[in-house]
Amino acid sequence: MFNRELKKGSTELLVLALLESRPRHGYELGKLIESRSEGRLQFRIGSLYPILCRLEDKGLITGKWMEKPGARRRRFYRLTSAGRSVLAAQRTVWREFISAVNQVLGGEHA
């Protein structure tokens, strides 16, 4: 529904925010983004994995393979302390950006 460039610029923020509360695997992240946005944001699961790898390379998340009896092996990701700091900074920037856009559009202040 939304422009690909808008989604591209916010995906890392969304992933970091969803990992703030607990570790999750990639498929779960994609489904949570879709459900919490009421279907307005959708990501192919395969497109999330390069983002997860990039965040892991930056040291913002760590991944660990886990197996449960009767279930497939999945890689669960969790936020690192560096990831928490980046998430806090990105939230501030995002809120300021939304406020500025709303001011230009004449909408409500965020």
C-alpha positions, 0 to 999 in steps of 0.5 A, a space after each residue: 500500500 505504501 511507497 517502497 521507499 517509505 517502507 525501505 527507510 523504516 524497516 530497520 526501525 520496525 524490526 528493532 522496535 519489535 525485538 525490544 520486548 523479546 527475541 523473535 524469528 524472521 517469519 514472526 517479525 514479518 507477520 507482526 509488522 503486517 498484523 500491527 499495521 492492519 495489512 498496510 505494511 507487508 514484507 516478503 519474508 525473504 526480504 527481511 532476512 538481508 535486513 536481519 543480517 545487516 542489523 546483526 553485522 552492525 551489532 544491533 541484534 544477535 541471532 541464535 539458532 533454536 530447535 523445539 521438538 516437533 518444530 523446524 529449527 529457527 533463528 531467533 534474534 534479540 536486541 543488543 544494548 547497542 541496538 537499544 541505543 540506536 532504537 531510542 535515537 531512531 524513535 526520536 528522529 522518526 517522531 521529529 520527522 513526522 511532526 515536521 511533515 505534519 506541520 508542512 501538510 497542515 495536519 495535527 502536530 505529532 
